[in-house]
Amino acid sequence: MSSDDVRKRIEETIKGHRVVLFMKGDRSSPSCGFSASVVGILDGFLPSYHTVDVLEDPEVREGVKAYSEWPTIPQLYVDGEFIGGADIVKEMHARGELRPLFGADAVSPRQPTMTADEAALKELRAAAKTMGAEGAIMRMEISGKFDHDLYFGEAVAGDFVVDLGGIPLHLDPASAFRADGIHIGFVNGANGAGFKIENPNEPARVRQIGPARLKEMMDRSEHFALIDVRTPEEWERASIRGARLLDRELETEILAMDRASPLVFMCHHGIRSLQAAERFVQKGFRSVYNLNGGIDGWSASVDPSVPRY
């Protein structure tokens, strides 16, 4: 593709969207710290904006540098105008100049509402008492991929503070956008104890579970469909009790289910089943899991009576 063609593509992208960020990676998964820092700032103002992953297109990566006469990535454009890279965006944010730039598109996150069960509150209060004596406060950060990080740190200007059973929990504005309705639980299982965070704002995605977690689900008689995507020949060699081999009949049956129905996919090692699981997420299912390690991992760590091959 000629340089003129690349320039035209860049111009069309910039003119086609009010806010455009040329970056490494995408909004939900930045591939460098500079891109992640700009995404974190923009997420505090804008529910949506357009991103271009320059790592997927070397021509655009070099072309946008020539277009802006700016040597680095990321690059932010608003209303067709080049604003700057990571350092300039940070400086403008610190001076309070970004919100006026976005105008009506800028949305302030509202005060989120969050809950926790008694077991979680007990653990959080004990931790807060210890860490609070050292001057630390409890924080939660929620990434664009909806990874939740609960830790102790310092208060930051602009934080949202949620009263969680008498415990002040601090969130940055971008996390506050994603936090409303969160419920924090505390579970004890074969893999140890820990917090379980349920976020109703999280988009549907395939979640990985290990063989031990699947065994727990079975032992607790949890309701879910265990779907084996291997070939009939593999099924004859080894199978897990309760699993059903995916065929047209089963697929028709699954597609008739409520989209909240839990689905667990499995194969030999977890690769084919991940692809199948993602296909059902695209069809609207919201509780979709993939057995990490597949039936081979199940045989190795849970039930050695299942033949390995």
C-alpha positions as CSV (number, residue, x, y, z in Angstrom):
1,M,0.0,0.0,0.0
2,S,1.3,3.4,-0.9
3,S,2.0,6.1,1.6
4,D,-0.8,8.2,0.2
5,D,-3.2,5.3,0.7
6,V,-2.1,4.9,4.3
7,R,-2.5,8.6,4.9
8,K,-6.0,8.5,3.5
9,R,-6.9,5.6,5.8
10,I,-5.6,7.5,8.8
11,E,-7.5,10.7,7.8
12,E,-10.7,8.7,7.3
13,T,-10.3,7.1,10.8
14,I,-9.7,10.5,12.5
15,K,-12.6,12.2,10.7
16,G,-14.9,9.2,11.3
17,H,-14.6,9.4,15.1
18,R,-14.7,12.3,17.5
19,V,-12.0,10.8,19.8
20,V,-9.4,8.5,18.4
21,L,-6.4,7.0,20.2
22,F,-3.7,5.3,18.1
23,M,-2.1,2.9,20.6
24,K,-0.4,-0.4,21.2
25,G,-3.1,-3.0,21.9
26,D,-6.7,-2.0,22.5
27,R,-8.7,-0.3,25.2
28,S,-9.4,-3.5,27.0
29,S,-5.8,-4.8,26.7
30,P,-3.1,-2.2,26.3
31,S,0.3,-3.6,25.2
32,C,2.5,-0.9,26.7
33,G,2.6,1.2,29.8
34,F,2.3,4.5,27.9
35,S,-0.8,3.4,26.1
36,A,-2.3,2.0,29.3
37,S,-1.7,5.3,31.1
38,V,-3.6,7.2,28.4
39,V,-6.4,4.6,28.4
40,G,-6.7,5.0,32.2
41,I,-7.1,8.7,31.9
42,L,-9.6,8.6,29.0
43,D,-11.7,5.9,30.8
44,G,-12.2,8.4,33.6
45,F,-14.1,10.7,31.2
46,L,-15.4,8.8,28.2
47,P,-17.7,5.8,28.2
48,S,-16.7,5.2,24.6
49,Y,-14.0,6.3,22.1
50,H,-12.2,4.7,19.1
51,T,-8.9,3.0,19.4
52,V,-6.5,1.8,16.6
53,D,-4.0,-1.0,17.5
54,V,-0.9,0.0,15.6
55,L,0.8,-3.3,16.4
56,E,-1.7,-5.0,14.0
57,D,-0.7,-2.7,11.1
58,P,3.0,-1.6,10.7
59,E,2.0,0.7,7.9
60,V,-0.4,2.6,10.1
61,R,2.1,2.6,12.9
62,E,4.7,4.4,10.8
63,G,2.2,6.4,8.8
64,V,0.5,8.0,11.8
65,K,3.9,9.2,13.0
66,A,4.5,10.9,9.7
67,Y,1.0,12.2,9.6
68,S,1.3,13.9,13.0
69,E,5.1,14.6,12.8
70,W,5.2,13.0,16.3
71,P,7.7,10.1,16.8
72,T,6.0,8.0,19.5
73,I,2.8,6.0,20.2
74,P,0.2,6.5,21.7
75,Q,-1.3,9.5,19.9
76,L,-4.6,11.2,20.8
77,Y,-6.8,13.0,18.3
78,V,-10.0,15.0,19.2
79,D,-12.3,16.5,16.6
80,G,-9.7,15.8,13.9
81,E,-6.9,17.6,15.7
82,F,-3.7,16.0,17.1
83,I,-3.6,16.5,20.9
84,G,-0.3,14.7,21.8
85,G,1.2,11.6,23.3
86,A,1.2,10.1,26.7
87,D,3.2,12.9,28.5
88,I,1.1,15.7,27.0
89,V,-2.2,13.9,27.9
90,K,-1.0,13.4,31.5
91,E,0.0,17.1,31.8
92,M,-3.4,18.3,30.4
93,H,-5.2,15.9,32.7
94,A,-3.2,17.3,35.7
95,R,-4.1,20.9,34.7
96,G,-7.8,20.1,34.2
97,E,-7.7,20.7,30.5
98,L,-9.0,17.4,29.2
99,R,-12.7,17.6,30.3
100,P,-13.4,20.9,28.5
101,L,-11.7,19.4,25.4
102,F,-14.2,16.4,25.3
103,G,-17.2,18.7,26.0
104,A,-20.5,17.0,26.1
105,D,-19.0,13.6,25.5
106,A,-17.3,13.7,28.9
107,V,-19.3,11.9,31.5
108,S,-18.5,12.0,35.2
109,P,-18.8,8.6,36.9
110,R,-21.5,8.4,39.6
111,Q,-21.0,7.2,43.1
112,P,-21.0,3.4,42.8
113,T,-23.0,1.2,45.1
114,M,-21.2,-2.0,46.3
115,T,-22.1,-4.8,48.8
116,A,-20.2,-7.6,50.6
117,D,-21.3,-10.7,52.5
118,E,-20.5,-11.2,56.1
119,A,-17.6,-13.5,55.5
120,A,-15.9,-11.0,53.2
121,L,-16.6,-8.1,55.6
122,K,-14.9,-10.0,58.4
123,E,-11.8,-10.6,56.4
124,L,-11.8,-7.0,55.1
125,R,-12.2,-5.5,58.5
126,A,-9.4,-7.5,59.9
127,A,-7.1,-6.5,57.1
128,A,-8.2,-2.8,57.3
129,K,-7.5,-2.8,61.0
130,T,-3.9,-4.0,60.5
131,M,-3.1,-1.9,57.4
132,G,-5.0,1.1,58.7
133,A,-2.6,1.3,61.6
134,E,0.2,1.8,59.1
135,G,-1.7,4.6,57.3
136,A,-2.8,2.6,54.3
137,I,-6.3,2.6,52.8
138,M,-8.2,0.0,50.9
139,R,-8.4,0.4,47.2
140,M,-10.0,-1.4,44.2
141,E,-8.9,-1.0,40.6
142,I,-10.9,-2.4,37.7
143,S,-9.1,-2.6,34.4
144,G,-10.7,-2.3,31.0
145,K,-10.7,-6.1,30.9
146,F,-12.6,-6.1,34.2
147,D,-9.7,-7.6,36.1
148,H,-10.3,-6.6,39.8
149,D,-7.4,-5.7,42.1
150,L,-8.2,-5.3,45.8
151,Y,-5.3,-3.9,47.8
152,F,-4.0,-1.4,50.3
153,G,-2.3,1.8,49.2
154,E,-2.6,5.6,49.4
155,A,-5.6,7.9,48.9
156,V,-5.5,9.8,45.6
157,A,-7.2,13.2,44.8
158,G,-10.3,12.5,42.8
159,D,-11.0,9.1,44.4
160,F,-14.5,7.9,44.8
161,V,-15.0,6.4,48.3
162,V,-17.6,3.7,49.0
163,D,-18.7,2.8,52.5
164,L,-18.4,-1.0,52.5
165,G,-19.9,-2.1,55.8
166,G,-18.1,0.7,57.6
167,I,-14.9,0.2,55.6
168,P,-13.9,3.1,53.3
169,L,-13.0,1.7,49.9
170,H,-11.3,4.0,47.4
171,L,-11.7,3.8,43.6
172,D,-10.2,5.9,40.8
173,P,-12.7,7.5,38.4
174,A,-12.2,4.9,35.7
175,S,-12.8,2.1,38.1
176,A,-15.9,3.9,39.5
177,F,-17.4,3.7,36.0
178,R,-17.2,-0.1,36.2
179,A,-18.0,-0.7,39.9
180,D,-21.7,0.0,40.4
181,G,-23.5,-3.1,41.7
182,I,-20.4,-5.1,42.6
183,H,-20.8,-7.8,45.3
184,I,-17.8,-9.1,47.2
185,G,-17.9,-12.6,48.7
186,F,-15.4,-14.8,50.4
187,V,-15.1,-18.5,49.6
188,N,-13.2,-21.5,51.0
189,G,-12.4,-24.3,48.6
190,A,-9.9,-26.9,47.6
191,N,-7.7,-24.3,46.0
192,G,-7.7,-22.2,49.2
193,A,-9.6,-19.2,50.5
194,G,-10.1,-15.9,48.7
195,F,-12.5,-13.1,47.7
196,K,-15.0,-13.7,44.9
197,I,-16.0,-10.5,43.1
198,E,-19.2,-10.4,41.1
199,N,-19.5,-7.5,38.8
200,P,-22.8,-7.1,36.8
201,N,-21.1,-4.6,34.4
202,E,-18.5,-7.1,33.2
203,P,-19.2,-8.1,29.6
204,A,-19.6,-11.8,28.9
205,R,-16.3,-13.7,28.3
206,V,-15.0,-17.2,28.6
207,R,-13.5,-17.9,32.0
208,Q,-10.9,-20.5,32.6
209,I,-11.4,-23.0,35.4
210,G,-9.1,-25.8,36.5
211,P,-9.9,-29.4,37.1
212,A,-10.1,-28.9,40.9
213,R,-12.7,-26.1,40.5
214,L,-14.7,-28.3,38.2
215,K,-14.6,-31.1,40.8
216,E,-15.9,-28.7,43.4
217,M,-18.8,-27.7,41.2
218,M,-19.7,-31.4,40.7
219,D,-19.4,-32.1,44.5
220,R,-21.6,-29.2,45.3
221,S,-24.2,-30.4,42.7
222,E,-24.0,-27.0,41.0
223,H,-26.2,-26.8,37.9
224,F,-24.2,-26.6,34.6
225,A,-23.8,-28.3,31.3
226,L,-20.5,-30.0,30.7
227,I,-19.8,-30.1,27.0
228,D,-17.1,-32.2,25.4
229,V,-16.0,-30.9,21.9
230,R,-13.7,-33.8,21.1
231,T,-14.2,-36.4,18.4
232,P,-16.4,-39.5,19.0
233,E,-13.2,-41.6,18.7
234,E,-11.6,-39.6,21.5
235,W,-14.8,-39.9,23.5
236,E,-14.6,-43.6,23.3
237,R,-11.0,-43.6,24.7
238,A,-11.8,-41.4,27.7
239,S,-14.6,-39.3,29.1
240,I,-15.7,-37.5,32.2
241,R,-18.9,-38.5,34.0
242,G,-21.7,-36.2,33.2
243,A,-20.2,-34.7,30.1
244,R,-22.0,-34.7,26.8
245,L,-20.4,-34.8,23.4
246,L,-21.2,-31.8,21.3
247,D,-23.2,-32.6,18.1
248,R,-25.9,-30.9,16.2
249,E,-28.6,-32.2,18.5
250,L,-26.9,-31.0,21.6
251,E,-26.1,-27.6,20.0
252,T,-29.7,-27.1,19.2
253,E,-30.6,-28.0,22.7
254,I,-28.1,-25.5,24.1
255,L,-29.2,-22.7,21.9
256,A,-32.8,-23.2,23.3
257,M,-31.5,-22.6,26.8
258,D,-31.7,-19.4,28.8
259,R,-28.6,-17.3,28.1
260,A,-27.8,-17.3,31.8
261,S,-27.3,-21.1,31.9
262,P,-23.8,-22.0,32.9
263,L,-21.8,-23.9,30.2
264,V,-18.5,-25.6,30.8
265,F,-16.5,-26.7,27.7
266,M,-13.8,-29.3,27.6
267,C,-11.5,-31.1,25.1
268,H,-8.2,-32.9,25.2
269,H,-6.0,-30.0,26.5
270,G,-8.4,-26.9,26.5
271,I,-7.6,-25.4,23.1
272,R,-10.5,-26.6,20.9
273,S,-12.9,-26.1,23.8
274,L,-11.8,-22.5,24.2
275,Q,-12.7,-21.8,20.6
276,A,-16.1,-23.5,21.0
277,A,-16.8,-21.6,24.3
278,E,-16.1,-18.2,22.6
279,R,-18.6,-19.1,19.9
280,F,-21.3,-19.6,22.5
281,V,-20.4,-16.3,24.2
282,Q,-21.0,-14.6,20.8
283,K,-24.4,-16.2,20.8
284,G,-25.3,-14.4,24.0
285,F,-24.4,-16.9,26.8
286,R,-23.1,-15.1,29.9
287,S,-21.7,-17.8,32.1
288,V,-19.3,-19.7,29.9
289,Y,-16.2,-21.6,31.2
290,N,-13.4,-23.5,29.6
291,L,-11.7,-26.5,31.4
292,N,-8.0,-25.4,31.5
293,G,-5.9,-28.5,30.7
294,G,-8.8,-30.4,29.4
295,I,-9.5,-34.0,30.1
296,D,-5.7,-34.6,30.3
297,G,-5.5,-32.2,33.2
298,W,-8.5,-33.9,34.8
299,S,-6.8,-37.3,34.6
300,A,-3.5,-36.0,35.9
301,S,-4.9,-34.1,39.0
302,V,-8.4,-35.3,39.8
303,D,-9.3,-38.8,38.5
304,P,-6.4,-41.0,37.4
305,S,-8.9,-43.7,36.4
306,V,-9.7,-41.7,33.3
307,P,-7.2,-42.9,30.6
308,R,-4.6,-40.4,29.3
309,Y,-3.7,-40.4,25.6
